[in-house]
Amino acid sequence: MATATKKKSKITLQPLGDKVVVERDASEDVTSGGIVLPDSAKDKPSRGTIIAVGTGKLLDDGSRGEMQVKKGNRVLFTSYAPETIEIDDVEYLLMSESDILAVVE
């Protein structure tokens, strides 16, 4: 279990159950051809770094399932799933562990 705390902020995010908090990677500002993209034209990447994890999914027998990801993992996730949260001008994504497609190594 890990919490997400931004420096100089008093807000702490502690995901519950099988939820994770991800900080999305930055979008590319320039195309391979050298064209500078405005913010409105950028695709938001579906990859990022996990900054906090919950305690695991509650199983039928009352125990907690072990999380397959951990704080610091770089991951690929589905683009439609995350809930967007903004804290101190930083965008975080809150999603279920099942919305994560792969860990990037």
C-alpha positions as CSV (number, residue, x, y, z in Angstrom):
1,M,0.0,0.0,0.0
2,A,1.4,3.4,-0.9
3,T,0.0,6.9,-0.9
4,A,0.4,9.7,-3.4
5,T,1.6,13.0,-1.9
6,K,2.7,15.9,-3.9
7,K,5.5,18.1,-2.5
8,K,4.2,21.4,-0.9
9,S,0.6,19.9,-0.9
10,K,-1.4,18.8,2.1
11,I,-3.6,16.5,-0.1
12,T,-2.9,12.8,0.1
13,L,-4.5,10.2,-2.2
14,Q,-4.8,6.7,-0.7
15,P,-6.5,4.4,-3.3
16,L,-8.9,1.8,-1.8
17,G,-9.2,-1.8,-2.8
18,D,-7.8,-2.7,-6.2
19,K,-7.5,1.0,-7.3
20,V,-4.2,2.7,-8.3
21,V,-3.2,6.3,-8.8
22,V,-1.1,7.0,-12.0
23,E,0.7,10.1,-13.2
24,R,0.3,10.2,-17.0
25,D,3.4,10.7,-19.1
26,A,3.8,14.0,-20.9
27,S,2.5,14.4,-24.4
28,E,4.9,14.9,-27.3
29,D,5.2,18.6,-28.2
30,V,6.8,18.2,-31.7
31,T,6.0,15.6,-34.3
32,S,8.8,13.6,-36.0
33,G,8.5,16.0,-38.9
34,G,9.2,19.0,-36.7
35,I,5.6,20.4,-36.4
36,V,4.9,21.9,-33.0
37,L,1.5,20.7,-31.6
38,P,-0.8,22.9,-29.5
39,D,-2.3,21.4,-26.4
40,S,-5.7,20.9,-28.1
41,A,-4.2,18.8,-30.9
42,K,-2.1,16.4,-28.6
43,D,-3.3,12.9,-27.9
44,K,-3.0,12.1,-24.3
45,P,-0.8,9.1,-23.9
46,S,-2.2,5.9,-22.3
47,R,0.9,5.2,-20.3
48,G,2.3,6.5,-17.0
49,T,3.9,5.8,-13.7
50,I,2.1,4.3,-10.7
51,I,2.4,6.6,-7.7
52,A,0.1,4.8,-5.2
53,V,-1.6,1.5,-4.9
54,G,-4.5,0.2,-2.9
55,T,-4.6,-2.8,-0.5
56,G,-5.9,-5.3,-3.1
57,K,-9.3,-6.6,-4.2
58,L,-11.5,-8.0,-1.4
59,L,-12.1,-11.7,-2.2
60,D,-15.1,-13.8,-1.4
61,D,-13.4,-15.4,1.6
62,G,-12.7,-12.0,3.2
63,S,-9.0,-11.9,2.4
64,R,-7.3,-9.4,0.1
65,G,-5.9,-10.4,-3.3
66,E,-2.3,-9.4,-3.9
67,M,-1.8,-6.4,-6.3
68,Q,0.2,-7.3,-9.4
69,V,1.6,-3.8,-9.8
70,K,3.5,-1.6,-7.3
71,K,4.5,2.0,-6.8
72,G,7.0,3.1,-9.4
73,N,5.9,0.7,-12.2
74,R,5.5,2.2,-15.7
75,V,2.3,0.9,-17.1
76,L,0.1,1.0,-20.2
77,F,-3.6,1.4,-19.5
78,T,-6.9,1.7,-21.4
79,S,-7.7,5.3,-22.4
80,Y,-11.4,5.2,-21.5
81,A,-11.2,3.9,-18.0
82,P,-9.4,6.4,-15.7
83,E,-11.0,9.0,-13.5
84,T,-9.0,12.3,-13.8
85,I,-8.1,14.2,-10.7
86,E,-6.1,17.4,-10.6
87,I,-4.1,18.4,-7.5
88,D,-1.9,21.5,-7.5
89,D,-1.9,21.7,-11.3
90,V,-0.8,18.1,-11.7
91,E,-3.1,15.6,-13.4
92,Y,-3.5,12.2,-11.8
93,L,-5.6,9.2,-12.9
94,L,-7.5,6.9,-10.6
95,M,-8.3,3.5,-12.1
96,S,-8.8,-0.2,-11.2
97,E,-5.9,-2.5,-11.5
98,S,-7.8,-4.4,-14.2
99,D,-7.7,-1.3,-16.4
100,I,-3.9,-1.7,-16.6
101,L,-2.9,-3.6,-19.7
102,A,0.8,-4.1,-19.2
103,V,3.8,-3.2,-17.1
104,V,6.6,-1.6,-19.2
105,E,10.1,-2.8,-18.2
